[in-house]
Amino acid sequence: MLTLPDTSWDFGNFVLYEPVTVLTDLLVTAVCWYAFYQLKNAPAGQLRWLFRAYFLTMGLATAYGGIIGHGFIVQLGFVWKMPGWYVSMFSVALLERAAIFHAQPLLSKNTGRWFARLNLVELFSLCAIVAYTQNFFFVEAHAAYGMLVVVLSLELYIYRKTTSLGSQQFLIAIGVATAAAGVHLFELGLHRWFNHLDISHTLMALAAWYFYKGAAMVLQEDRPLHH
């Protein structure tokens, strides 16, 4: 049974749980879906498809998480949170795959293939663990691995080799996303109406904006990556 925080709106037979958190989740959705729409005019190719798929699914995950995972959770119950968790994990895996594809010209064929296979193994393994444990910690662990181990390492490698401005934006985005995770982990809130979840989501929206700027720059780069 959920304990209603004093920021929930109780209408008797209906409770809107954490309405500000719903709105800040939808802020992330708005940035992601704006990025998805704007990138439709970028040069076509697999990398554009991966970036757009990432923004589309991350927007869906945060919309679902805000509306179903927070707003209507009293009516629906905990188990309804989990579909949003899976979509977010799939979304992070897409961003990993975009970073792998972006770095491929700088990697050996075997290294690129190894990263691509590991991308699938870790996704399906963590999804299975989440299904068994129903613990959000493993969703966060998957996001941390994807961002800090895969995307960060590959984009940092690309930036050091090529000074790609797109990679630079990705590195800023990961820094902001890490700050969002820290706010969530240590529950650093400003006010009961703007708590750690709300601050974290606001930072996530900013990170999504930098990811969008990075993706747009990468897709517009007029010179291929090279060793």
Protein Blocks (a to p, Z undefined) as FASTA:
>chain_A
ZZddfkbccehjaccehkllmmmmmmmmmmmmmmmmmmmmgccdjklmmmmmmmmmmmmm
mmmmmmmmmmmmmmnomklmmmmmmmmmmmmmmmmmmmmmmmmmmpcfklmmmmmmmmmm
mmmmmmmmmmmnopaklmmmmmmmmmmmmmmmmmmmmmmmnopaklmmmmmmmmmmmmmm
mmmmnopafbfklcfklmmmmmmmmmmmmmmmmmmmmmmpcbdcdZZ
